[in-house]
Amino acid sequence: MTISTARATGLPAVRPYESYVYAYPHKTAYRPLPDRPALRELWAAEPKDALSLYLHIPFCEVRCGFCNLFTRIGAPEELTTRYLDALERQAVAVRDALGDAAPLRFAAAAFGGGTPTFLTADELERLCDIAEKRMGADLLAVPLSVETSPSTATADRLAVLAGRGTTRVSIGVQSFVDEEARAAVRPQRRAEVEAALGRIRDARIPVLNIDLIYGIDGQTERTWLTSLDAALAWRPEELYLYPLYVRPLTGLHRLGAAAGPEAEALEQAAWDEQRLRLYEVGRDHLLARGYEQVSMRMFRRADAPRESQDGPEDHACQTDGMIGLGCGARSYTAALHYSFDYAVDMREIRSIIDGFTATEDFSRAEVGRYVDAAEARRRHLLQSLLQATGLPLDDYRARFGTDPREDCPGELERFADRGWLDAQAPEGLLRLSPLGLAHSDALGPALFSPGVRAAMAAYERK
């Protein structure tokens, strides 16, 4: 079933773009933890031989109009130094909490943000030292992914990243059309973007990922193809195609709020149609040019080097733990997901960052959400199903002793009725259809538990 025949089921219409599910439960379901559990106790019984390490840098040179990430503009008064000082204190405390009773190894690492390359070359060296010397991650031996931007992808920074083992650089371009970049409140020129891409290729980092956005005001199929072809000219190993969202407290939301709720409702359906159409155009364009679809957003070049094909072979996001360092990072144990406070408003973010830099004791979890067995099953189903490869039912049964069709029967029946499940999938594989992949941002939230939904609805935005 194609997108154009999505309404043939006769079922009530759904909004195709409810929410991008990049983690479950979402941070808006987190709350302050009254018991402030000690990290040493949380990690005592956890397997630690295939952990993922994430270091968060909450600084950007500008804040794009669509951005609701935990980041601030600029870093005055040596704030980056104070932040790295705190990050190092946190790393020491976390490594001590992990202990030495069981084997400790990191299978993957990533620097995100914000914009990690907002840091200077010397500061990036220090960031790598924190990961290696304080946490014990061997950055030369594991996949290391780093996010960057056109204005901060400078030769000296890229040289540091290449020398310290970076295997993947992801650059947020969003659009190669200058007018569209301005419409998304992202001040950049195509010439600057092309120069940055040239520097990344010169650094010989194995995997280049380019992020593009569709659904920008004024964007057409022609201009969307212009951006796609401009990106394809660099033969990126990966491409991410993101639908534009206008989220509360972001720059674009403030610009559009004056239109009023009635105008917003009238425009929503047309905007959904535009984004679905552009998604289909982008998907087909990449599939015809040698790319494989990994998820709704991710496309990978079929002939890319081996290291970009599988990533960390022995780390699975559904099952293995993650250590997050930095005030916007989250950490996962089997029973608790935890982080620091979350905000979108710039004043609140600044306050949280200031509090992080002043913290001396990082030995306890402060904000988070406990994950029981039922939530663990939902998380595994959700994160597996949103991948194009789908979920092998035997893997799920081996881990949980149940079948997802028994655990979430109503949701999966509705997905099947809408044509979102692949009826031609091999026996024993639960997999989305092309229509289902296109509606990932409706399907994912539909798997949220009532408890998580209630917590998210009660969250007070700040």
Beta strands, then each sheet from edge to edge (+ up, - down):
strand 1: 31-32
strand 2: 51-57
strand 3: 59-60
strand 4: 72-73
strand 5: 106-113
strand 6: 144-148
strand 7: 168-174
strand 8: 207-214
strand 9: 238-243
strand 10: 291-293
strand 11: 298-301
strand 12: 322-325
strand 13: 331-332
strand 14: 336-339
strand 15: 367-370
strand 16: 391-392
strand 17: 429-430
sheet 1: 1+ 15- 14+ 13-
sheet 2: 10+ 11- 9+ 8+ 7+ 6+ 5+ 2+ 12+
sheet 3: 3+ 4+
sheet 4: 16+ 17-
end
